[in-house]
Amino acid sequence: MDNDIKKIEDIINTSPDEIKDRLIKLRELVRKEAPDVTEKLGYGVPAFYLNGPLIYYSPFKNHIGFYPANGDVFKEFDNELKDFETSKGTIKFPHNKEISWDLINTIIKFRVKQQREKL
């Protein structure tokens, strides 16, 4: 097994169950939209690459950090993101709230389309 994949698996598998389930679902959503995606560590966190960086993600004590690797996401989804804490390049999905899987999936599709258009 690739060393990066092993480290990603370790990050996911050592997370508390509820967080682990969210990380697995996030991973499945990306793989569904981009079956040819490459997984590796980027900046020390799990990442997906498709013709360059697609999405990074990482579990934290109080949230999952979701990094769409493109500032256009924040302009495109400004209204949808208003209820979430964001900072430059980051969307925080708190553990104490239901995750908006529809929003995440929409962002994933947007990013996949952007990256495929680069080909």
N, C-alpha and C positions, 0 to 999 in steps of 0.2 A: 504494500500500500504506500502511496506517495506520502512523504513526511508531512506536507501541508494538510493533506486530507486527514491523516491521523491526528494532527493537532486540532483541526476543526471538529472532528468527532469527539475528541477529549473535551473541548470547550462545551459542546452540546451535552455530552453525557454526564459531565460533572455539575451541570446546572440543576437547581431544584426542579422537581417534576413539572410544576406549572410552567416555569420558564422554558424548560426543555421541550415541552409540548409545543410552545409557541415558536421556538427556534426550528423545530422539525417542520412545522406547518409552513413557516416562511420559506424554508429551503425547498419544500415540495412545490410551493407556488412558483418559485423562480424556475425550477427544473421543468415544470409543466409548460410554462410559457416559452422557455428556451432550452429544449432538451440537449442542445449542443454546447451549453454553457460550460465553462471551465471553472472549477473551484480551486482556490488557493488562498493563502494568507496575503493580505494587503495591509500595510501599516500595522501588522501584528494582529489583525482581526479577520474573521472569516469574510471572504469576498467571492463575488462571481465576476467572471470576465467573459465578454463577448465582443470581440473586436475592440478591446480596451476595457477599462473598468466599467462594470455595469451597476453593481450594488455591493455595499459593504454592510455588515451588521454585527452587533456585539451585545451580549447581555451585560447589564450592570445591576447593581443592588436594587434600584428602584424602577428601572425601565430597560427597554431594549432600544439601543441606538440603531437607527436605520439611516443609512447614508446613500442616497441615490446617485452619487458621483456625477451630478450635473445640476448646475444652478437653475436650468430651465424648469425643473420640476417645481421649484418653489414659486415661480411666476405662473406656471400652468395650473397649479393646484392651490393657489393662494387662498381661495375661498374655502376649499375642503380642509385645509390645514389650520384654519384659524383657531380651532379648538385644541390644537396640540402645541406643546412646547417645541419650538424650533430654534436653531441657531445656525450659523453659517454651515451649510451642508448636512445638517443633522435634523432628523425628526425623532422625537422621543415618544415611545409608546409605553406609558406607565404600566407597571404590573398590577396596580390596583384598579385598573379600568379595563373594560372589554376592548379588545383590539378591533379596529376597523379593517377587517380582512378584505372587504370590497375596495376600500381606498388603497390598501397595500397592493392588491392585485392590479388595480388600475395604474398605479405608478409603475409597477413592474412591466406591464404591457407597454406603457409609454416609453420607458427606458429601453426595452428590447427593440421597439420600433426605431428609436433614435440610433441605436447601435447597428442595427441591420442596414439602415440607410447609409451608414458610413462605408459599407462594403463596396 
